């Protein structure tokens, strides 16, 4: 499962778009904080690449799986 899949799984079923986006961003921040704390440029790049690669899909999935 990709990082994007993991992040999306956490927001599936939340009652509205605001809740989903808030949870998604909190999880994304945790991923970034972990990479920064470990001083791991490879992990930082992986997070950045996942955002770039899956941005449109993430937004579509969040909207589709919440009550908006």
C-alpha positions in Angstrom: 0.0 0.0 0.0 1.3 3.4 -0.9 1.7 6.4 1.5 -1.3 8.0 -0.3 -3.4 4.9 0.2 -2.5 4.9 3.9 -3.5 8.5 4.3 -6.7 8.1 2.4 -7.7 5.0 4.4 -7.6 7.1 7.6 -10.1 9.7 6.2 -12.5 7.2 4.6 -15.9 7.5 6.3 -15.4 10.7 8.1 -18.7 12.7 8.1 -17.7 15.7 6.1 -15.1 17.2 3.8 -13.7 19.5 6.6 -13.1 16.5 8.9 -11.5 14.5 6.1 -9.2 17.3 5.1 -8.3 18.1 8.7 -7.4 14.4 9.4 -5.6 14.0 6.1 -3.4 17.1 6.7 -2.7 16.1 10.3 -1.5 12.6 9.1 0.6 14.3 6.4 2.1 16.6 8.9 3.0 13.6 11.1 4.8 11.9 8.1 6.8 15.1 7.5 7.6 15.6 11.2 8.9 12.1 11.4 11.1 12.5 8.4 12.4 15.9 9.6 13.1 14.5 13.1 15.1 11.6 11.6 16.9 14.1 9.3 16.0 11.7 6.5 16.1 13.5 3.1 15.1 10.3 1.3 11.9 10.1 3.4 11.2 13.8 2.9 11.6 13.3 -0.8 9.2 10.3 -0.7 6.6 12.4 1.1 7.0 15.2 -1.4 6.8 12.8 -4.4 3.7 11.1 -3.0 2.0 14.5 -2.7 2.9 15.4 -6.2 2.0 12.1 -7.7 -1.3 11.6 -5.9 -2.6 15.1 -5.3 -5.6 15.0 -7.7 -6.6 11.4 -6.7 -6.4 12.3 -3.0 -8.7 15.3 -3.5 -11.1 13.3 -5.6 -11.2 10.4 -3.1 -11.7 12.6 -0.1 -14.6 14.4 -1.8 -16.1 11.1 -3.0 -15.9 9.5 0.4 -17.4 12.2 2.5 -20.8 13.9 2.8 -19.2 17.2 1.6 
